[in-house]
Amino acid sequence: MPRLILLLYRALIFVAIWPLCLAARNHPNFKGTLRQRLAWTLPPVPRGNLVWFHGASLGEVKALAGLIAAVKARRPRAVICLSAMTAAGRQAAAGLDGVDLILPMPFDAGWIMRRMLRHLAPRALVIAETEIWPNMLVAARAAGIPVALVNARLTPRSFARYRLVKRFVALLLENVRILATADDNAGRFRALGATDVRVTGNVKFDAVSGLHPERVQALRESLGAGARPVFVAGSIREGEERAVMEAVAAARREVPDLFCIVAPRHHDRIPCIVDEARRHGIAWARRSAPDGRADLLILDTMGELFDLYGVARAAFVGGSLVDLGGQNILEPIAWGVPTLHGPHMGNFLWALAVVRDYTYEVADAAELAEALVDIIRHPEAHAERARAARAALDGAKGSTARVADELLKMIPA
């Protein structure tokens, strides 16, 4: 049965790949990458022991950054290849020290993966989280390439789906080393038939960027906010723009000098934020075209959100007022900023398990506005809670070194 499922999967990929290429050719994540994804164009490969790291998108690439640095520090002659599915992930990869080669993730067809693995000839394949690509794993095993799934996690929902094809998953994970984030995730992988499972912790706690107060001061000056209290609403997702802007408008009625920064997760949602700002009569500007008269700044640049959290008196992290799984709440917490989020944090339960007692959960625009106003008016009453959240985050760090130790056993000196 597992072999039959693999055969059916390969047939489906063969049929679907061509219309997919046609449909996705102008999508930002795929534009200009299709020949590489099909392994028609192969990149020049630096000489040395190549290790192929793969992270699906921006979050996974950020999580791999410290791990790559740790491996490179102890294997300086290793050649690091990093692939990502999304354009944002590849852009982030380009800014990482120690990365020698950046690739778009090849399509998971058997002939593509075999050709790419022959060309790269990696000494190890390291995949972040739960990117279980059948043809990639089968081709790596056939080529004798050791594979590790790092920061491996499996939600109950995903586990229920995989359990329907348990024998197939067991076949794919037969020779894969699972480095799980926690005992519950490790147990789910074992229940699916994985045999080499170890708990090494979550490297995403280590992946929170280093703090640069000097950059924050320069940012504050460039914002034109002066001494006004700043509220940052980061990673706002589709469907919650109206609630966030209603909260901003309500909070500004109570705190008229409040300066707000709204950062949409996807820039194509900026028109929605602009419409809401106009509806509420809030003077706005884009970050790329600042206006000293603005009370609301819409972030349309890349790479600034983390440092902007350091400017904030309070922060809200989006993707959580609607059922989209949440976004990374650890970034404002790292700055010691009181951090609010909605009830829908299913993708970040691992983070909430550590800092839940120190964050502020709000259900809607009214609760968000009320909590925000209280934090702005009484900062001293909330400072200790914010410090406790940062201490909890610091106490959860240290997994990167453990994961690196496991990987180094797989990588030749």
C-alpha positions in Angstrom: 0.0 0.0 0.0 2.7 2.6 0.8 4.4 2.0 -2.6 1.0 2.4 -4.3 0.4 5.7 -2.5 3.8 6.9 -3.6 3.1 5.9 -7.2 -0.3 7.8 -7.1 1.5 10.8 -5.6 4.0 10.8 -8.4 1.4 10.5 -11.1 -0.5 13.4 -9.5 2.6 15.6 -9.4 3.4 14.8 -13.1 -0.1 15.8 -14.2 -0.4 18.9 -11.9 3.1 20.4 -12.4 2.5 21.9 -15.9 -0.7 23.7 -15.2 0.8 24.9 -11.9 3.8 26.4 -13.8 1.4 28.2 -16.1 -0.8 29.5 -13.3 2.1 30.5 -11.1 4.5 31.9 -13.6 3.8 35.6 -12.6 3.2 35.0 -8.9 5.9 36.8 -6.8 7.0 33.6 -5.1 7.5 31.8 -8.4 8.3 34.5 -11.0 11.7 33.9 -12.6 12.3 30.7 -10.7 10.4 28.0 -12.7 13.4 26.8 -14.7 15.3 26.2 -11.4 12.3 24.6 -9.8 12.1 22.2 -12.7 15.9 21.5 -12.5 16.2 22.7 -16.1 18.7 25.3 -14.9 21.2 24.1 -12.4 23.2 26.5 -10.3 27.0 26.6 -10.0 28.0 24.7 -6.9 31.0 25.8 -4.8 33.5 23.1 -4.0 33.3 21.5 -0.5 31.1 19.4 1.7 27.6 20.9 0.8 24.8 20.8 3.4 21.3 21.6 2.0 19.1 23.4 4.4 15.4 24.0 3.5 12.9 26.4 5.1 9.5 26.9 3.5 9.2 30.6 4.1 10.4 33.6 6.0 9.7 32.2 9.5 11.5 29.0 8.9 14.5 30.8 7.3 14.8 33.0 10.3 14.7 29.9 12.5 17.5 28.3 10.5 19.7 31.4 10.6 21.3 30.7 14.0 21.6 27.0 13.3 23.4 27.7 10.0 25.8 30.1 11.9 26.5 27.4 14.6 27.2 24.7 12.0 29.4 27.1 9.9 31.4 28.1 13.0 32.3 24.5 13.7 32.5 23.3 10.0 34.0 26.4 8.3 34.7 24.6 5.1 31.1 23.4 4.7 29.2 24.8 1.8 25.8 26.0 2.9 22.9 25.8 0.4 19.6 27.3 1.6 16.3 26.8 -0.3 13.0 28.5 0.3 9.6 28.3 -1.2 8.7 32.0 -1.0 10.4 35.1 -2.3 10.4 36.6 1.3 12.3 33.5 2.5 14.9 33.8 -0.3 15.3 37.5 0.4 16.0 36.8 4.1 18.4 34.0 3.1 20.4 36.5 1.0 21.1 38.5 4.2 22.4 35.6 6.2 26.1 35.2 6.9 27.5 31.8 6.0 25.0 31.0 3.2 26.9 30.1 0.0 24.0 29.2 -2.3 20.3 30.2 -2.4 17.7 28.2 -4.3 14.0 28.2 -4.9 12.5 25.0 -3.6 12.4 22.5 -6.5 9.0 21.0 -7.3 8.7 17.7 -5.6 8.7 15.5 -8.7 10.9 12.4 -8.7 13.0 13.2 -11.7 13.5 16.8 -10.5 14.6 15.8 -7.0 16.9 13.1 -8.3 18.6 15.5 -10.8 18.9 18.3 -8.2 20.4 15.9 -5.6 22.9 14.5 -8.1 23.9 18.0 -9.0 24.3 19.4 -5.5 25.6 16.1 -4.0 24.8 17.2 -0.4 26.5 15.5 2.5 23.3 16.1 4.5 19.8 17.4 4.0 18.3 19.5 6.8 14.6 20.4 6.6 12.9 22.9 9.0 9.7 21.9 10.8 7.3 19.6 9.0 8.2 19.9 5.3 7.6 16.2 4.4 8.1 16.1 0.6 7.8 12.4 -0.5 10.0 12.5 -3.6 12.7 14.6 -1.9 12.9 12.1 1.0 12.8 9.0 -1.2 15.5 10.4 -3.5 17.7 11.4 -0.6 17.4 7.9 0.9 18.2 6.3 -2.5 21.3 8.5 -2.8 22.4 7.6 0.8 22.1 11.2 2.0 21.3 11.6 5.7 18.2 13.7 6.4 17.2 15.6 9.6 13.9 17.2 10.3 14.9 20.0 12.7 12.5 22.0 14.9 10.1 19.3 14.0 6.5 19.8 15.2 3.2 18.2 14.3 -0.1 19.7 15.4 -2.9 17.5 16.4 -4.8 18.4 13.2 -1.8 17.5 11.0 -1.2 14.3 13.0 -4.8 13.2 12.4 -4.4 13.7 8.6 -1.0 11.9 8.5 -2.4 9.1 10.5 -4.8 8.2 7.7 -1.7 7.2 5.6 0.5 6.1 8.6 2.3 3.3 6.7 3.2 5.7 3.9 4.5 8.3 6.3 6.5 5.6 8.1 8.1 4.7 4.8 9.1 8.3 4.2 10.5 8.8 7.7 12.3 5.5 7.8 15.8 7.0 7.7 15.0 10.5 8.8 16.4 11.9 12.1 13.6 13.8 13.9 14.8 16.6 16.2 11.5 17.5 17.8 10.6 20.7 19.6 8.9 19.0 22.6 7.7 15.7 24.0 4.2 15.9 22.5 5.6 16.4 19.0 8.1 13.6 19.4 5.3 11.3 20.5 3.2 12.1 17.4 6.2 11.4 15.1 6.8 8.1 16.9 3.1 7.2 16.6 3.5 7.7 12.8 6.3 5.2 12.7 9.5 7.4 12.9 12.2 5.5 14.8 15.0 8.1 15.2 13.3 10.8 17.3 15.0 13.1 19.8 13.7 16.1 21.7 16.1 19.1 21.3 13.8 22.0 21.9 12.6 24.9 19.8 15.3 27.0 18.0 12.8 29.7 17.3 13.3 31.0 20.8 17.0 31.5 19.8 16.0 33.0 16.5 14.7 36.3 17.9 17.1 38.9 16.5 19.6 40.6 18.6 18.5 44.0 20.0 20.1 47.1 18.6 18.9 50.1 20.7 21.0 52.5 18.6 18.9 51.6 15.5 15.7 52.1 17.5 16.7 55.6 18.4 17.4 56.4 14.8 14.1 54.9 13.8 12.2 57.0 16.3 13.8 60.1 15.0 12.9 59.2 11.4 9.3 58.5 12.3 8.6 62.1 13.3 6.7 60.9 16.4 8.7 62.9 18.8 7.8 62.0 22.4 4.4 60.7 21.5 3.5 57.2 22.7 3.8 54.7 19.9 1.6 51.7 19.3 2.7 49.1 16.7 0.2 46.6 15.2 2.4 44.1 13.4 1.7 41.3 10.9 -1.9 42.3 10.3 -3.7 39.6 8.2 -6.6 39.7 5.8 -9.9 40.1 7.6 -8.7 41.9 10.7 -7.8 45.3 9.1 -11.2 46.8 10.1 -11.0 45.6 13.7 -7.5 46.9 14.2 -8.3 50.3 12.7 -11.5 50.6 14.8 -9.3 49.9 17.9 -6.8 52.6 16.7 -9.6 55.1 16.2 -11.1 54.3 19.6 -7.8 54.5 21.4 -6.9 57.8 19.8 -10.2 59.3 21.1 -8.9 58.5 24.6 -5.2 59.2 23.9 -5.2 61.9 21.2 -1.4 62.1 20.8 -1.1 58.3 20.2 1.1 57.6 17.2 0.3 54.3 15.4 2.2 52.1 13.1 0.3 49.3 11.2 2.3 46.7 9.4 0.3 44.4 7.1 1.7 40.9 6.7 1.2 41.2 3.0 1.5 44.5 1.2 -1.4 43.8 -1.1 -3.6 44.5 1.9 -2.3 48.1 2.3 -5.3 49.6 0.3 -7.7 48.0 2.9 -5.8 49.8 5.7 -5.8 53.1 3.8 -9.6 52.7 3.2 -10.1 52.2 7.0 -7.9 55.1 7.9 -9.9 57.4 5.6 -13.2 56.0 7.0 -12.1 56.9 10.5 -10.6 60.3 9.5 -7.1 59.4 10.6 -4.2 61.2 8.9 -2.0 58.5 7.4 1.2 58.1 5.5 3.3 55.2 4.0 6.7 54.5 5.6 8.2 54.9 2.2 6.7 58.4 1.9 6.6 59.9 5.4 4.6 62.9 6.3 5.1 64.8 9.6 1.4 65.5 9.9 0.5 61.8 9.9 -0.9 60.0 13.1 -0.8 56.6 11.4 2.2 55.1 9.6 1.6 52.2 7.2 4.7 50.0 7.0 5.3 49.3 3.3 9.0 48.5 3.6 10.8 45.3 4.4 13.0 44.3 7.4 12.0 47.1 9.8 9.2 45.6 11.9 11.4 44.0 14.5 13.3 47.2 15.3 10.0 49.2 15.2 8.7 47.0 18.0 11.5 48.5 20.1 10.0 52.0 19.6 6.5 50.9 20.9 4.9 51.5 24.2 2.5 48.6 23.4 2.3 46.1 20.5 -0.4 44.0 18.9 0.5 40.9 16.8 -1.9 40.0 14.1 -3.2 36.9 12.4 -4.9 36.3 15.7 -8.2 38.2 15.7 -9.3 36.0 12.8 -8.7 32.2 12.6 -5.4 32.3 10.8 -3.1 30.7 13.5 -1.4 33.9 14.7 2.0 35.4 14.1 5.2 35.6 16.0 4.6 37.3 19.4 8.2 36.9 20.6 9.6 39.9 18.7 7.9 42.6 20.7 8.4 40.5 23.9 12.1 40.5 23.2 12.0 44.3 23.5 10.2 44.1 26.8 7.1 45.7 25.2 3.6 44.8 26.6 2.2 42.5 23.9 -1.4 41.9 22.9 -2.8 39.2 20.6 -6.2 37.7 19.6 -7.5 34.3 20.6 -6.5 32.5 17.4 -2.9 31.5 18.1 -2.9 27.9 17.0 0.4 28.1 15.1 2.2 29.6 18.0 1.0 27.5 20.9 4.7 26.6 21.5 5.4 30.3 22.2 2.3 30.8 24.3 3.2 27.8 26.4 6.2 29.9 27.6 4.8 33.4 27.8 1.0 33.0 28.1 0.8 34.3 31.6 2.5 37.6 30.6 0.7 38.5 27.3 -2.7 40.2 26.8 -5.4 38.3 24.9 -8.1 40.4 23.4 -11.2 39.1 21.5 -12.2 42.1 19.4 -11.7 45.8 18.5 -13.3 47.0 21.7 -11.1 44.9 24.0 -8.0 45.8 22.0 -8.7 49.5 22.3 -9.4 49.2 26.1 -6.2 47.2 26.8 -4.2 49.6 24.7 -5.4 52.7 26.4 -4.8 51.2 29.8 -1.2 50.3 28.9 -0.5 53.8 27.5 -2.0 55.6 30.5 -0.5 53.3 33.1 2.9 52.1 31.8 4.3 51.4 35.2 1.5 49.0 36.0 2.3 46.8 33.0 6.1 47.1 33.0 6.7 44.2 35.4 4.5 41.9 33.3 6.5 42.8 30.1 9.8 42.2 31.9 8.5 38.8 33.1 7.6 37.9 29.5 11.1 38.7 28.3 12.7 36.7 31.2 10.5 33.7 30.2 11.7 34.0 26.6 15.3 34.2 27.6 14.9 31.1 29.8 13.6 29.1 26.9 16.7 29.7 24.7 19.5 27.3 24.1 18.1 24.8 21.6 20.3 25.9 18.7 23.4 24.4 20.3 21.7 21.1 21.0 20.4 20.8 17.4 23.8 21.8 16.0 25.5 19.1 18.0 23.1 16.5 16.4 23.6 17.8 12.9 27.4 17.8 13.2 27.3 14.1 13.8 25.9 13.8 10.3 28.3 16.3 8.5 31.9 15.3 7.7 34.6 17.5 9.2 
